Amino acid sequence: MQKTCNRHARKINVNYIIGEAESRRGDEMEKIKCWMCGKEIDMPYTAKELEVLKDPFSTDDEIFYILDKREMSAKRVYCPECNETHKEHYEMTVKEYCKLRNEIMFERALKIFEKQDLNIYDYRDASIAVKQYMQDSYEPCNGTEYVAFDSADEVATAIVFVANEIKIKVHAKIAKHEVDFVIPSMKVVLEIDGELFHKGKEKKESRRDSEIRQLLGKEWEIIRVPTKYIHRNIELLPENVRSLKEERQKVRKVTGGYIPDTYSRYKS
């Protein structure tokens, strides 16, 4: 639909706004308090707001929408000095948060082994290697936190595969998809399914798994393991994943390449 413009209304209502947006100086500019120190500073326009204000074909409704939005939903604004202080403080906070999150996940992962009455010392070297990987993988990017694993269940999974000397790739990207683990020697993509997070998403995940398998090849399988199995018998996870992969391949040979809906995703 083509925009209409009331030029007379624009002359009355918008002229000074356009001048204000272009000049951005003196008392004409709206003032707002610095979020941190309270000093009054100019309230900057966003690039999108300037684009609408400078467009001669913008309607009055569009312009008043911008003005109302600026009054009702102004975001935090900092003076130059406070902006630098806030940025440094935020980056430091994110770094500390990621460090603590890693430590908590690692501790919970070790408890998964201990609660199953396993000899934790059999996994000591592997756990040290995984913890080092977690520390080395942390890298703040544009103020966004990054941690190697999303949960203690993923950490425990990594430990048991490393302990069995099976190489894994963590949070690997396959085209547009990110997967929990890639196990090249088994030709398996391993996903750790939290019960609440994945509940009701089976159809969407099935389409995603098919896309990933098409990219990797017919000899690959996407194996999904619920966290309850990790908490039940984690030491058998590598062997169970290998067996499940072989079984799924056998089923595909019989059915012509697909897994029936009646086939349990978690059957082992």
C-alpha positions in Angstrom: 0.0 0.0 0.0 1.4 3.4 -1.0 1.9 6.0 1.8 -0.1 9.2 1.8 1.2 12.4 3.1 -0.6 15.5 4.4 2.0 18.2 3.5 0.3 20.9 5.4 0.1 18.8 8.6 3.7 17.9 8.1 4.7 21.5 7.9 3.0 22.2 11.2 3.8 19.1 13.1 7.1 17.8 11.8 9.2 20.7 10.6 10.8 21.4 13.9 11.2 17.7 14.6 13.2 17.2 11.3 15.3 20.2 12.2 15.9 18.8 15.7 16.9 15.4 14.3 19.3 16.9 11.8 20.9 19.5 14.0 20.9 17.6 17.3 22.2 20.6 19.2 21.3 23.1 21.8 18.2 23.2 23.8 16.1 21.9 20.9 17.4 18.3 21.7 15.4 16.3 24.1 17.2 15.7 27.4 17.4 12.6 29.5 19.3 11.7 32.7 22.3 9.4 32.5 21.2 6.1 34.0 24.3 5.9 36.2 25.2 9.4 37.4 22.0 11.3 36.8 23.6 14.0 34.7 21.3 15.4 31.9 22.5 14.5 28.5 21.0 14.6 24.9 18.6 11.8 24.2 20.0 10.3 20.9 17.8 9.2 18.0 18.2 5.7 16.6 19.1 5.3 13.0 15.6 3.9 12.3 14.0 7.0 14.0 16.1 9.4 11.9 15.2 7.5 8.7 11.5 8.0 9.4 11.8 11.6 10.5 13.8 12.5 7.4 11.6 10.6 4.9 9.3 13.2 3.2 6.7 10.5 2.7 6.4 9.5 6.3 2.9 9.9 7.7 1.9 11.8 10.8 1.0 8.5 12.5 4.5 7.2 11.9 6.1 10.3 13.3 3.9 10.6 16.4 4.4 6.9 17.0 8.2 7.6 17.3 7.6 10.5 19.6 5.2 8.6 21.8 7.6 5.6 21.9 10.5 7.8 22.9 8.5 9.2 25.8 7.1 5.8 27.0 10.0 3.4 26.4 13.3 5.2 26.5 16.2 2.8 26.9 19.0 3.4 29.3 21.3 6.1 28.2 24.8 6.8 29.6 27.1 9.8 29.4 30.4 9.0 27.7 32.3 8.5 31.1 29.6 6.3 32.6 29.2 4.3 29.3 32.8 3.2 29.5 32.5 2.3 33.1 29.3 0.4 32.5 30.8 -1.5 29.6 33.9 -2.6 31.6 31.7 -3.6 34.6 29.4 -5.7 32.4 32.2 -7.5 30.7 33.8 -8.3 34.0 30.5 -9.5 35.4 29.9 -11.8 32.4 33.3 -13.3 32.8 32.8 -14.0 36.5 29.3 -15.5 35.7 30.7 -17.8 33.1 33.5 -18.9 35.4 31.0 -19.7 38.2 28.6 -21.4 35.8 31.4 -23.7 34.5 32.5 -24.6 38.1 28.9 -25.4 39.1 28.3 -27.5 36.0 31.6 -29.4 36.5 30.8 -30.2 40.1 27.3 -31.4 39.3 28.8 -33.6 36.5 31.2 -35.3 38.9 28.2 -36.0 41.3 26.4 -37.8 38.4 29.2 -40.4 38.5 29.4 -40.5 42.3 25.7 -41.1 42.8 26.0 -44.2 40.6 28.6 -45.6 43.0 31.2 -45.5 40.3 34.9 -45.1 41.2 35.4 -41.4 40.4 39.1 -41.9 40.2 38.6 -44.0 37.0 37.5 -40.7 35.5 39.9 -38.4 37.1 42.2 -37.8 34.1 39.3 -37.4 31.8 37.6 -34.9 34.1 40.8 -32.9 34.3 41.0 -32.7 30.5 37.3 -31.7 30.2 37.7 -29.0 32.9 40.7 -27.6 31.1 38.7 -27.6 27.9 35.9 -25.7 29.6 38.4 -23.1 30.9 40.1 -22.7 27.5 36.9 -22.5 25.6 35.5 -19.5 27.5 35.7 -16.5 25.2 33.6 -13.3 25.7 32.3 -12.1 22.3 30.7 -8.7 22.0 29.5 -8.8 25.6 27.9 -12.2 25.2 28.9 -15.0 27.5 30.1 -18.3 26.0 30.5 -21.6 27.9 31.6 -24.9 26.4 28.6 -26.9 27.7 25.0 -26.1 28.4 24.5 -28.5 31.3 26.1 -30.8 33.7 24.7 -33.7 31.7 26.7 -32.6 28.7 29.9 -32.3 30.9 29.4 -35.8 32.2 28.9 -37.1 28.7 32.1 -35.5 27.6 34.0 -37.0 30.5 32.8 -40.6 29.9 33.7 -40.4 26.2 37.1 -38.9 26.9 37.7 -41.6 29.5 37.0 -44.2 26.8 39.5 -42.4 24.5 36.7 -41.6 22.0 37.3 -38.2 20.3 34.3 -35.9 20.3 33.5 -32.4 18.9 31.4 -30.3 21.2 28.6 -28.0 20.0 29.7 -28.5 16.4 28.0 -26.5 13.6 26.4 -28.5 10.8 25.2 -26.0 8.3 22.6 -23.9 10.2 22.3 -26.5 13.0 24.3 -26.7 16.2 24.5 -30.1 17.8 25.6 -31.2 21.2 28.3 -33.7 20.1 29.8 -35.1 16.9 31.5 -38.5 17.3 33.5 -39.0 14.0 34.7 -42.5 14.8 31.2 -43.8 15.3 29.6 -41.5 12.6 27.2 -40.3 15.2 25.6 -37.0 16.2 24.7 -37.3 19.8 22.1 -35.0 21.3 21.4 -34.9 25.1 17.7 -34.3 25.6 16.4 -32.6 28.7 12.9 -33.8 29.4 11.3 -30.4 29.8 13.2 -28.6 27.0 12.5 -31.2 24.3 9.0 -32.2 25.4 6.5 -31.7 22.5 9.2 -31.0 20.0 9.6 -34.5 18.5 8.3 -33.6 15.0 10.5 -30.5 14.7 13.5 -32.5 15.9 12.7 -35.3 13.4 12.9 -32.8 10.5 16.1 -31.3 11.9 17.7 -34.7 12.3 16.8 -35.7 8.7 18.4 -32.5 7.4 21.6 -33.1 9.4 21.8 -36.7 8.2 21.3 -35.7 4.6 24.3 -33.3 4.9 26.5 -35.9 6.6 25.6 -39.0 4.7 23.5 -42.2 5.0 26.1 -43.9 7.2 25.5 -41.3 10.0 22.9 -41.5 12.7 21.5 -38.9 15.1 21.2 -40.5 18.5 19.1 -38.7 21.2 19.7 -39.7 24.8 17.4 -38.5 27.6 19.2 -37.1 30.6 17.5 -39.8 32.8 19.6 -42.5 31.1 22.8 -40.5 31.9 21.8 -40.4 35.5 21.0 -44.1 35.5 24.1 -45.7 34.0 26.5 -43.3 32.4 29.4 -45.7 32.2 27.6 -47.7 29.5 26.7 -44.6 27.4 29.5 -45.0 24.8 28.7 -48.7 24.2 24.9 -48.1 24.1 25.3 -45.2 21.6 27.4 -47.5 19.4 24.8 -50.4 19.7 21.9 -48.0 19.0 23.6 -46.6 15.9 24.2 -50.1 14.5 20.6 -51.1 15.3 19.2 -48.1 13.5 21.3 -48.8 10.5 19.9 -52.3 10.4 16.3 -51.0 10.6 16.9 -48.6 7.7 18.1 -51.5 5.5 14.9 -53.4 6.1 12.6 -50.3 5.7 14.3 -48.8 2.7 16.1 -46.1 4.6 13.7 -44.7 7.1 12.9 -45.2 10.8 9.3 -46.1 11.5 7.3 -43.8 13.9 6.7 -46.8 16.1 10.5 -47.2 16.6 11.5 -45.7 20.0 14.2 -43.0 19.6 15.7 -44.2 22.9 15.6 -47.9 22.3 19.0 -49.6 23.1 
